[in-house]
Amino acid sequence: MKVKGKAWKFGDDIDTDQIFPGAYLTLTDVNDMGKHAMEGVPGREDFSKKVNRGDIIVAGKNFGCGSSREQAPIAIKSCGVNAVVAKSFARIFYRNAVNIGLPIIECKEVERIQDGDTLEIDLAAGDIKNGTRNLRLKGTSVTSLEFEIMDVGGLIPYLKHKGSLRDDLLIILCRQQVT
């Protein structure tokens, strides 16, 4: 899986309440969630209005720390973000992102990426090409299972594809899928 898009740069310790503020936890429509992505980050309150489908979030260390709310990666994905590159991820955010099919990759050299840079990411290989600065960065490639799950759009589509999840159970496990 390869993704290409414009970089949106964020700092360290961006928590889930900044990614998807608690005031919106009652929202159930994923499209409505996307309208509030990154709204709690100072200076980026209008992120969801400016981001273009296919853009990429680039962040520092500990991205997605805080609560375990699955709405954080859902909001990011539903506002059109194609992938998240970070120096490191909070463990629960990482797992939630894989589970909903949001491509993520760790890269220790994120400081070499700036706002607006054009990136091309090869998720399977862990390669990140910064076309704006003519740089090649090495990220940590995901496991083959994580890649498969993200490639088909998340854990539920993966299990359904593998025949391990009956259609009638989808209603119980999730009300809506992220598109």
Backbone hydrogen bonds, N-H to C=O, Kabsch-Sander energy under -0.5 kcal/mol:
donor,donor_aa,acceptor,acceptor_aa,energy
3,V,121,I,-2.2
5,G,119,L,-2.2
7,A,117,D,-2.7
8,W,56,I,-2.3
10,F,58,V,-2.9
13,D,61,K,-3.0
15,D,13,D,-0.8
16,T,65,C,-2.7
18,Q,15,D,-1.1
19,I,15,D,-2.1
20,F,16,T,-2.7
24,Y,21,P,-2.2
25,L,22,G,-1.7
27,L,24,Y,-2.2
30,V,28,T,-0.5
33,M,29,D,-1.9
34,G,30,V,-2.0
35,K,31,N,-0.8
35,K,32,D,-0.6
36,H,33,M,-1.9
37,A,34,G,-1.2
38,M,19,I,-2.9
39,E,19,I,-0.6
39,E,36,H,-1.8
40,G,18,Q,-2.3
41,V,18,Q,-0.5
41,V,38,M,-1.6
44,R,41,V,-2.6
47,F,44,R,-2.1
48,S,37,A,-0.6
49,K,46,D,-1.1
50,K,46,D,-1.2
50,K,47,F,-0.9
51,V,47,F,-2.6
54,G,80,G,-3.5
55,D,52,N,-2.5
56,I,6,K,-3.1
57,I,83,A,-2.2
58,V,8,W,-2.9
59,A,85,V,-2.7
60,G,11,G,-1.9
63,F,60,G,-0.5
63,F,88,S,-2.6
64,G,14,I,-3.0
65,C,14,I,-0.8
65,C,62,N,-1.2
72,A,69,R,-1.1
74,I,70,E,-1.6
75,A,71,Q,-3.0
76,I,72,A,-1.9
77,K,73,P,-2.6
78,S,74,I,-2.9
79,C,75,A,-1.4
80,G,77,K,-1.4
81,V,76,I,-1.6
82,N,55,D,-3.5
83,A,55,D,-0.8
84,V,103,P,-2.1
85,V,57,I,-3.1
86,A,105,I,-1.9
87,K,59,A,-1.1
87,K,60,G,-1.0
88,S,60,G,-1.4
90,A,63,F,-2.7
94,Y,90,A,-2.5
95,R,91,R,-2.2
96,N,92,I,-2.5
97,A,93,F,-2.9
98,V,94,Y,-2.2
99,N,95,R,-2.6
100,I,96,N,-1.6
101,G,97,A,-0.6
101,G,98,V,-1.2
102,L,97,A,-2.8
105,I,84,V,-2.1
106,E,140,T,-0.6
107,C,86,A,-2.2
110,V,107,C,-0.9
112,R,109,E,-2.2
113,I,110,V,-2.0
116,G,7,A,-3.0
117,D,114,Q,-2.1
119,L,5,G,-3.1
119,L,117,D,-0.6
120,E,129,K,-2.2
121,I,3,V,-3.4
122,D,127,D,-2.9
123,L,1,M,-2.2
123,L,121,I,-0.8
124,A,1,M,-0.5
126,G,122,D,-2.1
127,D,122,D,-1.4
128,I,137,L,-2.6
129,K,120,E,-3.2
130,N,128,I,-0.6
130,N,135,L,-3.0
131,G,118,T,-2.3
131,G,129,K,-1.0
132,T,118,T,-0.8
134,N,130,N,-0.8
135,L,130,N,-2.0
137,L,128,I,-3.6
139,G,126,G,-4.1
139,G,137,L,-0.6
140,T,106,E,-2.9
141,S,139,G,-0.7
142,V,123,L,-0.9
147,F,143,T,-2.6
148,E,144,S,-2.3
149,I,145,L,-2.5
150,M,146,E,-2.6
151,D,147,F,-2.8
152,V,148,E,-1.5
153,G,150,M,-1.0
154,G,149,I,-2.7
155,L,99,N,-2.9
156,I,99,N,-0.6
158,Y,154,G,-1.9
159,L,155,L,-2.9
160,K,156,I,-2.5
161,H,157,P,-2.6
162,K,158,Y,-2.2
163,G,159,L,-0.5
163,G,160,K,-0.9
164,S,159,L,-2.6
165,L,159,L,-0.8
169,L,166,R,-1.3
170,L,166,R,-0.7
170,L,167,D,-1.0
171,I,167,D,-0.6
173,L,169,L,-2.3
174,C,170,L,-2.6
